[in-house]
Structures are given as structure tokens and as C-alpha cells.
Amino acid sequence: MFSGGEYEEVARWLRNFVVAHAKRENLRVEAVVETEGPREGQSYGVRLRLGEGLRPAPPAPAVELGFPEVAQNRGSLAWCSGLADRVRALAGEFSAAGSGPLRSA
């Protein structure tokens, strides 16, 4: 499977992974993967966006994932399953907050 990779390649994979799992809970949710500033080359900050809303909602910090952690584990089914569960739980918070369930069939 795919392990390793350069920072931008892993960021692209992470963004696709997060949005794919978030949309299983709500089709309108988008992924926000923060890669700039002090994170560049070191880590990623993950949030979900629905309209004006973000999860985790500021001032709470984004879900922090280290670049080495993501690069080494993106080929691990167990690690990916755990991350998918976290993403889906965050996406589910939008529905719980009254944004309406918009799950796919």
C-alpha cells in the first residue's frame, strides 16, 4: 500500500481521505487541512467545514496529525480505520447541531 511520501503528496492524500469519510455522514461537509505556517513540513491541522461552521469549532484546536505519523501509517488499515471514525464523528456533530442529516443512500 502507500506509506511514506513527500509532505504535499501526503497532505493531498489526507485531504481526500478526510473528505471521503466526512461525506459519508453529510454530503455538504468539506475538509480543511491546514499545512502552512509553523505546520509546513511538520504536521497537519484537520477541520471540517459546513457553511460557516467548523469542527472542531474554534477556539478548540484542529485535529493535529504529525507528518511522519500520517506518512508512515496511511497504508495501515487499523490506523486509517481509527482516523475514519474520528472524521465521521466530527462530521456527525454538524447533524447534531441542527444542520440536518444529509447522508447518502
N, C-alpha and C positions, 0 to 999 in steps of 0.2 A: 504494500500500500504506500501512501506517500507520507514519509517522515522527512524532517529537515526542510531545507529551502531558505531562500533569502527573505528578509523582513517583509518586503512589499508583496511577494508571492504568498507568504503565509497570511498576511493581512487580507488579501483578496479571498483566499480560501475561508478564513474566519468569517468575513462579511457574508459570503454565500451560505456558509453553514448556519450562521445565526438567523439570517432572513428566511431560509428554508424551514427551519424549525419554528420560528415565531409565526409564520404564516399558517402553520397547522392549527394555531389557536385563533388567529384573527387575520384575515386576508389583507387588511389595510395596514398592518404593522410593518414598519421599516427598520432596518438595522442601522445603527450608528456605531462605527468602530473608530475610536479616536486613536490616531497614530502620530500626531505632531507634537511639537514642543518637547518637554522632558521625556516623553514616551518614545520618541523616534529611535528606532533600532533596539529598544529595550523591552517594551511592553505594549499592551493594547488596553484600551478602556472600552467596554461594551455597554451600550444602552439601546433601548428600543424606543421608537417614536411612533405615536399615533396622533396626527394633527399637531396640536401644540403640546401634547403631553409627552413626557419622557419617563421611562422606568429603567433603572431606579431613578426616582424623581430627585432632582437637586433640592437640597444641598447634599443628599446622600451621594457617596462616591459611585462612579461607574463600576461595573464588574471588572476587576483587574485580572488580566492574564499576562503572564510573562512570555516574551517572545520564545525563549528556549522551551518553556513548557508546551506551548502550542505547537511549535515546530517538531518537537520530539514525540508528541502524543496524538497528532492528528491522524495517525494510522492505527490508533488503538481503539477498538470498538468499545471497551469499557469506559475509557476517558471521554470519548465522543458521546456516549450514552448519558453520562453524567452531565456534560455540558448541555446537551439537548434538553434534559429535564430542567435545568436551571433556566434556559431560554424560554421554554414553554411556560414555566411558572411565572416568569416576568410578563410574558405576553398575556397570560390569563388575568393578570392584575388589571388590565385595561377593561376587560369584560366585567370584572367585579366592581370596577369604579363607575359602571353605568355607560360604557361606550357601546354596549350591545354585543352579543355574540355573533361573530361572523365566521364561523368555522366552515371549512369546505365539506362537501358531502362525503 
